[in-house]
Amino acid sequence: MKRLALSLAIIASLAACSTTSPDVVQRGDAQRMSTVQDGTVLTVRPVTVDGSQSGIGGVTGGVVGAVAGASVGGHRESVAVGVLGAVAGAVIGNAIERNATREEAIEVLVQLKNGDRRAIVQAKGSEVLNPGDAVIIVTTGNKVRVTRAPYGGAPAAPQAPAPIYSPR
């Protein structure tokens, strides 16, 4: 029983390492140049990001099930029950991993300044985005996130400096 609890704790901790939160920047994305596009939120809707099935949960569950099943009965029974325990444990471990990595998220539809539209799915962050909000789309590598524009909208076009006249 202790082994099962330990295995479940390992699966849960591995699942907690994965996030698509716009508030979390992955280590590999730090100190990298990102492109930024200005836009306006058209719609925001809740979605669920399906959990992953990397195989870690299945393997862990299979090992725990095999060990637990092998400790039942005599030699012949322990082999058969160990095999059944491995199969059942793998199925249960896979389901636990999938549910533990499932994530509540939002899909944000953004209209860019040039009229193009983009749909971005990201985990719910600390900001609440609403239709009409000025936002920026930050792209780093192949990862994209939407956040409020820090200045309330697109920056004004740079102005040429005024000529300096000196009286003669």
C-alpha positions in Angstrom: 0.0 0.0 0.0 2.9 2.4 0.8 4.3 1.7 -2.7 1.1 2.5 -4.3 0.8 5.8 -2.4 4.4 6.6 -3.3 3.8 5.9 -7.0 0.7 8.1 -7.0 2.7 10.9 -5.4 5.4 10.6 -8.1 2.8 10.7 -10.9 1.1 13.8 -9.3 4.4 15.6 -8.9 5.5 14.9 -12.5 2.1 16.2 -13.7 2.5 19.4 -11.7 5.7 20.2 -13.7 3.7 20.9 -16.9 1.9 24.2 -17.4 0.8 26.4 -20.2 0.2 29.4 -17.9 0.9 32.8 -19.4 2.4 33.8 -16.0 5.1 31.1 -16.2 8.1 31.4 -18.5 10.0 28.2 -19.2 13.7 28.2 -18.5 14.6 27.8 -22.2 12.5 30.8 -23.1 14.3 33.2 -20.7 16.7 35.7 -22.3 15.4 35.0 -25.8 14.1 37.6 -28.2 10.3 37.5 -28.6 8.2 39.1 -31.2 5.2 41.2 -30.1 2.0 42.1 -32.0 -0.7 44.5 -30.8 -4.3 43.5 -31.0 -7.8 43.7 -29.5 -9.6 40.8 -27.8 -12.7 39.8 -29.7 -13.8 36.8 -27.6 -12.7 34.8 -24.6 -14.1 31.3 -23.9 -13.2 28.6 -21.4 -11.8 25.4 -22.7 -10.2 22.3 -21.3 -6.7 21.2 -22.4 -6.7 17.4 -22.4 -4.1 15.7 -20.2 -1.0 14.1 -21.5 -0.2 10.4 -21.7 3.6 10.2 -21.7 3.6 6.6 -20.5 5.1 7.5 -17.1 1.8 6.9 -15.4 1.2 3.6 -17.2 4.7 2.3 -16.4 4.5 3.3 -12.8 1.1 1.9 -12.3 2.1 -1.3 -14.1 5.1 -1.8 -11.8 3.1 -1.1 -8.7 0.3 -3.4 -9.8 2.8 -6.2 -10.7 4.5 -6.0 -7.3 1.2 -5.8 -5.4 -0.2 -8.7 -7.4 2.9 -10.9 -7.1 2.7 -10.7 -3.3 -0.7 -12.5 -3.4 -1.0 -16.3 -2.9 1.6 -19.0 -3.7 4.0 -19.1 -6.6 1.6 -20.0 -9.4 -1.1 -17.6 -8.2 1.4 -14.8 -7.6 2.6 -14.9 -11.2 -1.0 -14.8 -12.6 -2.1 -12.1 -10.2 1.1 -10.2 -10.8 0.4 -10.1 -14.5 -3.2 -9.0 -14.0 -2.0 -6.4 -11.4 0.5 -5.0 -13.9 -2.2 -4.6 -16.6 -4.7 -3.1 -14.2 -2.1 -0.8 -12.7 -1.0 0.4 -16.1 -4.5 1.3 -17.1 -5.1 3.0 -13.8 -1.8 4.8 -13.8 -2.4 6.1 -17.4 -5.8 7.4 -16.3 -4.4 9.1 -13.3 -1.7 10.8 -15.4 -4.2 12.0 -18.0 -6.5 13.5 -15.3 -3.6 15.0 -13.3 -2.3 16.8 -16.4 -5.7 18.1 -17.6 -5.8 21.9 -17.4 -8.6 24.5 -17.4 -7.7 27.1 -20.0 -9.1 29.9 -22.2 -9.2 30.4 -25.9 -8.7 34.1 -26.8 -9.6 35.4 -30.3 -7.6 38.5 -31.1 -7.9 40.9 -34.0 -4.5 42.3 -35.0 -4.0 45.9 -36.1 -3.7 44.8 -39.7 -7.1 43.1 -39.5 -5.8 39.5 -39.2 -7.2 37.3 -36.5 -5.5 34.9 -34.2 -6.9 32.3 -31.8 -4.6 31.4 -28.8 -5.3 28.8 -26.2 -3.5 29.3 -22.9 -4.0 28.4 -19.2 -5.9 30.8 -17.1 -3.5 33.3 -15.7 -3.7 36.1 -13.2 -5.1 38.5 -15.7 -8.7 38.5 -16.8 -9.1 39.3 -20.5 -12.3 40.7 -21.8 -13.6 41.6 -25.2 -12.4 45.0 -26.2 -9.2 44.8 -24.2 -6.0 46.0 -25.8 -3.5 43.1 -25.7 -0.1 42.0 -27.0 0.6 38.6 -28.4 4.1 37.5 -27.4 5.7 34.8 -29.5 8.9 33.1 -28.3 10.0 30.3 -30.6 6.8 28.3 -31.2 5.1 29.4 -28.0 2.6 32.1 -27.9 0.9 34.0 -25.0 -1.6 36.8 -24.7 -1.4 39.5 -22.1 -2.8 43.0 -21.6 -1.0 45.8 -23.4 1.1 47.6 -20.8 0.2 51.0 -22.1 -3.4 50.5 -23.0 -3.0 50.2 -26.7 -0.6 50.3 -29.7 2.2 52.9 -29.4 2.0 55.9 -31.6 4.1 56.0 -34.7 7.5 57.6 -34.0 7.6 61.3 -34.8 10.4 63.0 -36.7 12.2 65.5 -34.5 11.1 69.1 -35.0 13.7 71.2 -36.8 15.6 73.5 -34.6 15.6 77.1 -35.8 17.9 79.7 -34.4 17.2 83.3 -34.8 19.9 85.3 -36.6 
